[in-house]
Amino acid sequence: MSSVITDLEKKKINMSSQEKKPNPMLDFVDRLVRFVALWGGGLMIVSLMGITVIDVTLRYFFSSPIFGARDVSKLIMLTIVALSVAYSARTGGQVSIELFAGMMGPRITRCTEVFVRLIAIVMLIILTWRLWLSGLHASEFGEASLALEIPFKPFYFILSVGMLLYAVVLIVEIPLFLRGRTTNIKPPSH
């Protein structure tokens, strides 16, 4: 066997060493979105479960459901989605249609992914801005839930922050696509 390394083998070695280089910004974003989704979203799921169990128990055993449980449940579900959307995007949990990926080469696929992410970033930044403005003006218009009249103001801000985190995830992923690497992280196993 010869100890001569071909150009292709050198490229493979360089690619594998590039993939092992730590990316502090990506690591920070991964930790942040994981913390927000698992702790914030997790607490909201436990809260939703508690309200639902208590409401159903009171309804069936005492014919006296919790007044406004639906209002609270809807707002908790909104919070769960807002806190989890960035983590879902980062771990590949969202639906992705790769209709033409097989017909295009890797370079065109990468360019398409970057282009789509740039459009999504612009859309998410506009959405973040509009949700924040809506939160600032929600009190003026009396926006609140129907039964309990829970003000929507804080929920606009929560949605705004969730969309901003999603935009940050997409921004941090663009250099990965440009280098031809995968963007998905594995959910924690512990």
C-alpha positions in Angstrom: 0.0 0.0 0.0 1.2 3.4 -0.9 1.3 6.2 1.6 0.6 8.9 -1.1 -2.5 10.9 -0.3 -4.6 11.9 -3.2 -6.2 15.4 -3.7 -9.6 14.0 -2.9 -8.4 12.5 0.3 -6.8 15.8 1.3 -10.2 17.5 0.6 -12.0 15.0 2.8 -9.4 15.5 5.6 -9.8 19.3 5.3 -13.6 19.0 5.3 -13.6 16.8 8.4 -11.3 19.2 10.3 -13.5 22.1 9.3 -16.6 20.4 10.7 -14.9 19.9 14.0 -14.0 23.6 14.4 -16.1 25.1 17.1 -18.5 27.9 16.1 -19.1 29.9 19.3 -22.0 31.9 17.9 -23.7 28.8 16.7 -23.1 27.1 20.0 -24.5 30.1 21.9 -27.6 30.2 19.7 -28.1 26.4 20.1 -27.9 26.7 23.9 -30.2 29.7 23.9 -33.0 28.3 21.8 -32.8 25.0 23.6 -33.1 26.7 27.0 -36.0 28.9 25.9 -37.9 26.0 24.2 -37.3 23.3 26.8 -37.6 25.4 30.0 -40.1 28.1 28.8 -42.1 25.9 26.5 -41.9 23.0 29.0 -43.2 25.1 31.8 -46.1 26.2 29.6 -46.9 22.6 28.6 -47.0 21.6 32.3 -49.2 24.6 33.0 -51.6 23.7 30.1 -51.7 20.1 31.3 -52.6 21.2 34.9 -55.3 23.6 33.8 -56.8 21.0 31.5 -56.8 18.2 34.1 -58.4 20.5 36.7 -60.9 21.9 34.2 -62.0 18.4 33.0 -62.1 17.0 36.6 -64.3 19.9 37.8 -66.5 19.7 34.7 -67.2 15.9 34.9 -67.3 15.4 38.7 -68.8 18.7 39.9 -70.4 20.1 36.7 -68.5 23.3 37.4 -65.7 23.9 34.9 -63.1 26.7 35.4 -64.4 29.9 34.0 -62.0 31.2 31.3 -60.0 28.0 31.0 -60.2 28.2 27.3 -58.8 31.8 27.3 -55.9 30.7 29.4 -55.3 27.6 27.4 -55.2 29.5 24.1 -52.7 32.0 25.4 -50.6 29.2 26.9 -50.6 27.4 23.5 -49.6 30.7 21.8 -46.7 31.0 24.2 -45.6 27.4 23.6 -45.4 28.0 19.9 -43.6 31.3 20.3 -41.0 29.9 22.6 -40.4 26.7 20.6 -40.4 27.8 16.9 -36.7 28.7 16.8 -35.7 25.4 18.4 -37.9 23.5 16.0 -36.2 25.2 13.1 -32.8 24.6 14.5 -33.4 20.9 15.1 -35.1 20.3 11.7 -38.5 19.8 13.3 -40.4 21.8 10.7 -41.7 20.6 7.4 -39.3 21.0 4.5 -40.2 20.2 0.9 -37.3 19.1 -1.2 -39.1 18.8 -4.5 -36.2 19.7 -6.8 -33.2 19.0 -4.6 -32.6 15.7 -6.3 -32.5 17.3 -9.8 -30.2 20.1 -8.8 -26.6 19.9 -7.9 -25.3 20.6 -4.4 -24.1 24.1 -5.3 -27.5 25.2 -6.6 -29.3 23.5 -3.7 -27.0 25.5 -1.3 -27.7 28.8 -3.1 -31.4 28.1 -3.1 -31.3 27.3 0.7 -29.4 30.6 1.4 -31.8 32.6 -0.8 -34.9 31.1 0.9 -33.4 31.8 4.3 -32.6 35.4 3.4 -36.3 35.9 2.3 -37.4 34.3 5.6 -35.1 36.5 7.6 -36.5 39.6 6.1 -40.1 38.4 6.6 -39.3 37.4 10.3 -37.7 40.8 11.0 -40.7 42.6 9.6 -43.0 40.3 11.6 -40.9 40.9 14.8 -41.2 44.6 14.3 -45.0 44.6 13.6 -45.7 42.3 16.6 -43.6 44.6 18.9 -45.6 47.6 17.6 -48.9 45.8 18.1 -47.8 45.0 21.7 -47.1 48.7 22.3 -50.5 49.7 21.1 -52.6 46.7 22.3 -53.7 48.5 25.4 -54.9 51.5 23.5 -57.3 49.3 21.5 -58.3 47.2 24.4 -57.1 43.9 22.9 -57.9 41.2 25.4 -59.3 37.7 25.7 -63.1 37.3 25.6 -64.0 35.7 28.9 -61.3 36.8 31.3 -60.2 39.9 29.4 -56.5 39.0 29.8 -54.6 41.8 28.0 -52.8 40.6 24.8 -50.0 43.1 25.2 -47.4 40.7 26.8 -48.3 38.0 24.3 -47.4 40.2 21.4 -44.0 40.8 23.0 -43.6 37.0 23.5 -44.4 36.3 19.9 -42.1 39.1 18.8 -39.2 37.6 20.7 -40.0 34.2 19.4 -39.9 35.4 15.8 -36.6 37.3 16.5 -35.0 34.1 17.8 -36.2 32.3 14.7 -34.6 35.0 12.5 -31.3 34.7 14.5 -31.3 30.9 14.0 -31.6 31.4 10.2 -28.9 34.1 10.2 -26.5 31.8 12.1 -27.2 28.9 9.7 -26.4 30.8 6.5 -22.6 30.4 6.9 -23.1 26.6 7.4 -25.0 26.3 4.1 -22.3 28.4 2.3 -19.7 25.9 3.6 -21.9 22.9 2.5 -22.6 21.6 6.0 -25.8 20.5 7.6 -27.6 22.8 9.9 -29.6 20.5 12.1 -28.6 19.8 15.6 -29.6 16.7 17.5 -32.1 17.2 20.3 -30.6 16.6 23.8 -30.6 12.9 24.8 -30.3 13.5 28.5 
